[in-house]
């Protein structure tokens, strides 16, 4: 059979995972990424459930474990920094997973492990997609026109290519939650715990460790009328003091740290739902297909799993014909749907319950956390991270024969 050619748009964890496995399966793989260079940094992501098994299959588990953030657990604190509920790392299902790693570190490990022959081109993106039945023609920003057997869109939650191809078949569930991520300097007293503080007004401040000698911080606030991700970053930063100063705990430290941090990122949490993940010779994977948001959890694990499952079924194709391709894409979707649907079912009351507007609401949340952090109840609370398991066995992947 003729070697099949695939274009993967997006050097995300989902895109790189898919590229890794399709390369192993003998496909000719090209990755394009809009960013001008590999994107280092980012916040914590976790690897749970079936995704940990895939790290072993990829031969990168040891490298990943060496680069974890060494986070020891999650501690909820009050305005004075006193712990009201603590949840140490106990298994893969807790608030802090057994494997916590920075997004950029995980992506770099996968990138470096890609099979030989995979092309990665930065500063390039898609302008037009034309499905010609026997192939898909891609018009790139550079002006080039290229033909592939398959286009895989792994561009993330705000994928422009996905919207061009699938249009109104993409549904969005905006949670009304602004999340601001950044890196701040480490101080005496910082430890290996993720510390989370809730304040009235639907506000949240958290600080967690990394493996770089700094700390990763998050500011969040619930407001359906204000989306900071829609405005220029400098304007958004200028609003942070008015929103957060006076919240309590380490509000001033994080706000001042974000004023000079070089990697502050604004997000307005949005779930993505699609009735189908493929059309003709185009398919989507990762956040572009099913963004679950940090509230649902497990996005990085789903990205790793989705990349493998997609490649596994594609590796079983007997030809590059459109009908055979559609059969493989349908099997990929059938396997992944139950896991994704489970992850997209937010906990009861979320996100409002976790971002109370009143002081009384904050007090109630703290009381619940204090009770939940004891004994058997802690196990029940920790089950919130149980999103990347499946009763289905992973499909087999046909690895291409190589000659030495």
C-alpha positions in Angstrom: 0.0 0.0 0.0 1.2 3.5 -0.8 2.5 5.4 2.2 -0.2 7.7 3.5 0.5 11.4 4.0 -1.0 13.4 6.9 -0.8 17.0 7.9 -1.3 17.7 11.6 -2.1 21.3 12.4 -0.9 22.2 15.9 2.2 21.1 17.8 0.1 20.6 20.9 0.3 17.5 23.2 -2.6 16.1 21.2 -0.9 16.9 17.9 2.5 15.6 18.9 1.0 12.4 20.4 -0.8 11.7 17.2 2.3 12.4 15.1 4.4 10.1 17.3 2.0 7.1 16.8 1.3 7.8 13.1 5.0 8.0 12.5 5.4 4.6 14.2 2.7 3.3 11.9 4.6 4.3 8.8 2.7 7.4 7.8 4.5 10.4 6.3 3.8 13.0 8.9 4.0 16.8 8.6 3.3 19.1 11.6 2.6 22.8 11.2 2.5 25.2 14.1 1.4 28.9 14.1 3.9 29.9 16.8 7.3 30.9 15.4 9.1 28.5 17.6 8.4 25.7 20.1 6.4 27.0 23.0 8.2 26.4 26.3 6.7 26.9 29.7 3.0 26.7 30.5 1.2 25.5 33.6 0.9 22.1 35.3 -0.8 19.3 33.4 -1.4 15.8 34.8 -1.2 12.3 33.4 -3.8 10.0 34.7 -5.4 6.6 34.0 -4.8 5.0 30.6 -2.5 7.9 29.6 0.1 6.6 32.1 0.1 3.3 30.3 0.8 5.2 27.0 3.8 6.9 28.5 5.3 3.4 29.0 4.3 2.4 25.4 6.1 5.5 24.1 9.2 4.8 26.1 9.1 8.2 27.8 7.7 7.4 31.2 11.1 7.6 33.0 11.9 11.0 31.4 8.5 12.4 32.3 8.9 11.2 35.9 12.3 12.9 36.1 10.7 16.2 35.1 7.6 16.3 37.3 6.9 19.3 39.4 7.3 17.2 42.6 4.0 18.5 43.9 3.0 16.8 47.1 -0.7 17.6 47.3 -3.4 20.2 47.3 -4.1 22.4 50.4 -7.0 24.8 50.6 -6.2 27.8 52.8 -8.1 30.8 54.3 -7.3 34.5 54.1 -4.5 34.0 56.7 -2.9 31.1 54.8 -4.1 28.6 57.4 -5.0 25.2 55.9 -8.7 24.3 56.0 -8.4 21.1 54.0 -5.4 19.1 52.7 -5.4 16.3 50.0 -2.0 14.7 49.6 -0.9 12.7 46.6 -2.3 9.2 47.2 -3.1 7.8 43.8 -3.7 8.9 40.2 -7.2 10.2 41.0 -6.6 12.9 43.5 -6.6 16.7 43.0 -2.8 16.4 42.6 -2.0 13.5 40.3 0.8 11.1 40.7 2.4 12.7 37.6 2.3 16.5 37.4 4.4 18.1 34.8 4.6 21.5 33.0 2.9 21.5 29.7 6.0 22.6 27.9 8.1 19.9 29.4 5.7 17.2 28.4 5.4 18.5 24.9 9.2 18.8 24.6 9.7 15.2 25.7 7.2 14.0 23.1 8.7 16.2 20.4 12.2 14.9 21.1 10.9 11.3 20.9 9.2 11.6 17.5 10.3 9.0 15.0 12.8 10.0 12.3 11.4 11.6 9.2 8.6 13.7 10.8 8.7 17.3 9.6 7.8 20.1 12.0 7.3 23.6 10.5 6.8 26.6 12.7 5.3 30.0 11.8 2.9 28.3 9.4 -0.9 27.8 9.4 -3.9 26.9 7.3 -5.8 29.4 5.2 -8.1 27.1 3.2 -9.1 23.5 3.2 -10.6 21.8 0.1 -11.6 18.2 0.4 -11.3 16.6 -3.1 -12.5 13.1 -2.1 -9.3 11.4 -3.2 -7.2 13.9 -1.2 -7.4 17.0 0.9 -5.8 20.2 -0.5 -4.4 22.7 2.0 -3.6 26.3 1.2 -1.1 27.5 3.7 -0.4 31.1 5.0 3.0 30.9 3.1 1.0 30.5 -0.2 1.9 26.9 -0.7 -0.7 24.4 -1.7 -0.2 20.9 -0.5 -2.1 17.6 -0.8 -2.5 15.0 1.9 -4.6 11.9 2.5 -5.7 13.3 5.8 -5.8 16.6 7.8 -5.8 16.3 11.6 -6.7 19.5 13.4 -5.1 19.7 16.9 -5.0 23.5 17.3 -6.7 23.8 20.7 -10.0 25.2 22.0 -10.1 28.3 19.7 -9.1 26.5 16.5 -9.7 28.6 13.5 -9.3 25.7 11.0 -11.9 23.7 12.9 -14.4 26.5 12.7 -13.8 26.9 8.9 -14.4 23.3 8.2 -17.2 22.4 10.8 -18.8 25.8 11.2 -22.0 25.7 13.3 -21.5 22.1 14.2 -19.1 23.3 16.9 -20.9 24.1 20.2 -19.4 26.1 23.0 -20.3 26.1 26.7 -18.8 29.2 28.2 -18.4 28.8 31.9 -18.1 32.5 32.7 -14.7 31.9 34.4 -11.7 34.0 33.7 -8.4 32.2 34.4 -5.1 34.0 34.5 -1.9 32.0 34.6 1.7 33.0 35.1 5.1 32.4 36.7 6.2 34.3 39.8 9.4 34.2 41.9 9.8 31.7 44.7 9.8 32.9 48.2 10.9 31.6 51.6 8.0 29.6 52.9 6.9 28.2 49.6 6.7 24.4 49.6 5.8 21.5 47.4 2.0 21.9 47.9 -0.5 23.5 45.6 -2.2 26.1 47.8 -5.7 27.3 46.8 -7.5 30.2 48.3 -11.1 31.3 47.7 -12.4 34.8 48.3 -15.8 36.4 48.0 -16.7 37.8 44.7 -16.1 34.5 42.9 -12.4 35.0 43.2 -9.6 32.5 43.6 -5.8 32.7 44.1 -3.5 29.7 43.9 0.2 29.0 43.9 1.9 25.7 43.1 5.5 24.5 42.7 7.4 23.8 39.5 10.8 22.2 38.8 12.4 25.5 37.6 13.0 27.3 40.9 9.9 29.4 40.4 6.3 29.1 41.3 3.2 28.8 39.0 0.3 31.0 40.0 -3.3 31.4 39.0 -5.8 34.1 39.4 -9.5 33.4 38.6 -12.8 35.1 38.9 -16.4 34.3 37.9 -17.9 37.0 35.8 -20.1 36.2 32.7 -20.0 39.9 31.7 -16.3 40.3 31.5 -13.9 38.2 29.3 -10.3 39.4 29.7 -9.1 37.0 27.1 -10.8 39.1 24.4 -8.8 42.2 25.0 -5.0 43.0 24.6 -2.9 41.5 27.4 -1.6 44.8 28.7 -5.1 46.1 29.1 -6.1 42.9 30.8 -3.2 43.1 33.2 -4.1 46.6 34.1 -7.5 45.4 35.4 -6.0 42.8 37.8 -5.4 45.1 40.8 -9.0 46.4 40.8 -10.3 42.8 40.7 -8.0 41.0 43.1 -6.3 43.5 45.6 -8.2 43.1 48.8 -9.1 39.4 48.2 -6.7 38.3 50.9 -3.9 35.8 51.4 -1.2 36.4 48.7 -3.3 38.5 46.4 -0.7 41.4 46.2 2.2 39.0 45.6 0.5 37.3 42.6 -0.8 40.5 41.1 2.5 42.3 41.4 4.3 39.2 40.1 2.0 39.1 37.0 2.8 42.8 36.3 6.3 41.8 35.3 6.0 38.1 34.4 6.8 37.3 30.8 4.4 34.4 30.4 1.1 35.6 31.7 -1.8 33.9 29.8 -5.5 34.8 29.9 -8.2 32.2 29.3 -12.0 32.3 29.4 -13.0 28.7 30.1 -15.1 27.2 27.4 -16.1 23.6 26.8 -16.2 22.4 23.2 -18.8 19.9 22.0 -19.1 18.5 18.5 -21.6 16.2 17.1 -18.9 14.6 14.9 -15.1 14.8 15.0 -14.6 14.1 11.3 -15.8 15.1 7.9 -14.3 13.5 4.7 -10.6 13.7 5.0 -10.5 16.1 7.9 -10.7 15.2 11.6 -10.1 17.0 15.0 -8.6 15.8 18.2 -7.6 17.1 21.6 -9.1 20.4 22.9 -10.1 21.4 19.4 -12.6 18.5 19.5 -13.6 18.2 23.1 -12.1 20.8 25.4 -13.1 19.8 29.0 -11.5 22.8 30.7 -9.6 22.5 34.0 -12.9 22.3 35.8 -13.6 18.9 34.1 -10.0 17.9 34.3 -7.9 15.4 32.5 -7.4 17.4 29.2 -3.7 16.4 28.8 -4.5 12.7 29.5 -7.3 12.8 26.9 -4.9 14.4 24.4 -2.4 11.6 24.9 -5.1 8.9 24.7 -6.9 10.5 21.7 -3.7 10.7 19.7 -2.9 7.0 20.3 -6.5 5.8 19.6 -6.8 7.9 16.4 -3.4 6.6 15.1 -4.2 3.0 16.1 -7.4 2.8 14.1 -5.8 4.6 11.1 -2.9 2.1 11.2 -5.5 -0.6 10.6 -6.7 0.8 7.3 -6.2 -1.4 4.3 -6.1 1.5 1.8 -6.1 5.3 1.5 -9.6 5.3 0.0 -12.2 7.7 1.4 -14.6 4.9 2.6 -11.8 3.0 4.5 -10.6 6.2 6.0 -14.1 7.1 7.2 -14.5 3.7 8.8 -11.3 4.2 10.8 -12.3 7.7 11.9 -15.7 6.4 13.0 -14.0 3.7 15.2 -11.8 6.4 16.8 -14.8 8.4 17.7 -16.8 5.5 19.0 -13.9 4.5 21.3 -13.2 8.0 22.6 -16.8 9.3 23.0 -17.6 7.6 26.4 -14.4 8.9 28.0 -14.9 12.4 26.7 -18.6 12.5 27.6 -17.6 11.5 31.2 -15.0 14.2 31.4 -17.3 16.9 30.1 -19.9 16.2 32.8 -18.9 18.8 35.3 -19.2 18.2 39.1 -22.6 19.2 40.5 -22.8 23.0 40.9 -19.5 23.6 39.1 -18.0 26.0 38.5 -20.2 28.3 40.7 -19.9 26.1 43.8 -16.1 26.4 43.7 -16.1 30.2 43.2 -18.7 31.5 45.8 -19.8 35.1 45.6 -20.4 35.7 49.3 -18.3 35.4 52.4 -20.9 33.0 53.8 -20.5 30.9 50.6 -16.7 30.9 51.1 -17.2 29.8 54.7 -19.5 27.0 53.6 -17.0 25.7 51.0 -14.2 25.8 53.6 -16.3 23.8 56.0 -17.0 21.2 53.4 -13.3 21.0 52.5 -12.4 20.6 56.2 -14.8 17.7 56.6 -13.8 16.1 53.2 -10.1 16.1 54.0 -10.5 13.5 56.8 -10.2 9.7 56.4 -12.5 7.9 54.0 -14.2 11.1 52.8 -10.9 12.2 51.4 -10.9 9.2 49.1 -14.4 10.1 47.9 -13.4 13.8 47.2 -10.2 12.7 45.4 -12.3 10.8 42.9 -12.9 14.1 41.1 -9.8 13.4 39.0 -11.1 10.0 37.8 -11.6 11.0 34.2 -9.0 9.1 32.1 -9.9 5.5 32.7 -11.7 3.2 30.3 -13.3 -0.2 30.5 -12.3 -0.7 26.9 -9.0 -2.2 26.0 -6.7 0.1 24.0 -6.9 -0.8 20.3 -3.8 -2.4 18.8 -1.6 -0.3 16.6 0.2 -1.7 13.6 3.8 -0.5 13.8 5.5 -0.3 10.4 8.5 -2.6 9.8 11.8 -0.8 9.7 15.0 -1.9 8.1 18.4 -1.3 9.5 
